[in-house]
Structure formats: structure tokens, C-alpha cells
Amino acid sequence: MEELKKEPITAVLMLINILVFLAVEITGGSQGTMHMLEWGAAYTPFILREGEVYRLFTSMFLHFGIAHLANNMLVLFVLGGRLERTVGKIPFLLIYLLGGMAGNVLSLAWDFHTGNFPVSAGASGAVFAVLGGMIYVLIRMRGHVEDLSTRQILIMAAFSLYFGYASGGVDNAAHIGGLLGGFLIAVLVFHPRRRVNVLP
């Protein structure tokens, strides 16, 4: 419980994702494309032609199946708490939400560029934003945050991006956009205190 008090935003975000997934499952199933669209999954024609911009936000809390949810929540659990404890509650929330939306915006731009319009959903853009934010924090903290090092995070980011490209049906643009967005937002919101030695 003590740890939960130190990272309430991470816990709440995980709870929201899980509750939304259960609600989608109960009302029709998370594998149904039309049902996911009804719940707010991202679809470029609806966003651009119909003005349904809210999908850039709502799609971050939807998942296609339990494995999709579990993978994202596992990474959020591992990294989210550490980042939240380091940067603070509000900065962490901004990194997660704005970074996740940055990922969705890049995904939207990529779909428009390619002319391929799949229905997409998932917290992976926001999770990659947490990863990007952690990279910046590690740079500012001289390579270590709790038990994490810059090398560990860079390897995790590289493998995550690689597996995304090696797998089918993965929104890699959202991953890259989230990673970059999270890094840039962390630049804006994370300002560690400087220690000044005062001579007696």
C-alpha cells in the first residue's frame, strides 16, 4: 500500500485500462472491429472526415484481446512507477497522455501518407512515451534511476521497436511517435533540483 501511495497515477491508469477492457468484453468483445470503433478506436477516415478527433485519446485505453492488454500493462507496471516516483505525478501523467497522443498523431499522419487505414487501438503509444520519458530522465540523472540504467532502457527500447517491426499488425508509427513525444515532453516537464555546495 505504501508503494501504491507513491505511484497513484500509474495504478489509476492501469485500473482504467483494465476496467475499459472488461466493459468492452462484456458488451460485445474486444476482438470485434466494429465494436471497438463504437468504443472509440482510432480510424483515420473517421478522425479526418468526420472530425472525431477524440479517437486520438480514447483509443489509448482500448485493447484488442487480453494478450494486447497484458503486454502493455506489464511494461507500464515495470516502468511507470519508477518514472512517476522520479518526475512526480502531474509530469508523469502529461508524459503518458500527451506522449501517447503524439504517437497517435504520427500514426494518423502515416496512415494518410500510405493510404492504408487500419483500425487501431492500444496503450502502446503511451507506454512508449513512458519509455521515451525515462530515457531523458536517465540522461539528466547521469545514467541511473533506482535500479535502471541508460543501457538497460536503450536495449529495451531497441528490442521493443524491433519486435514491433518483426510482427504483423503492429502500429509502429504510434510506437515511434510515443517514444519521441514522451522524450520531448519530459524535456519540458522534468527539471531535477540542482545541488549547490555552500562553502562555510
Secondary structure, 3 states (H helix, E strand, C coil): CHHHHHCHHHHHHHHHHHHHHHHHHHHCCCCCHHHHHHHCCECHHHHHHCCCCCHHHHHHHCCCCHHHHHHHHHHHHHHHHHHHHHHCHHHHHHHHHHHHHHHHHHHHHHHHHHCCCCCECCCHHHHHHHHHHHHHHHHHCCCEECCEEHHHHHHHHHHHHHHHHHCCCCCHHHHHHHHHHHHHHHHHHCCCCCCCCCCC
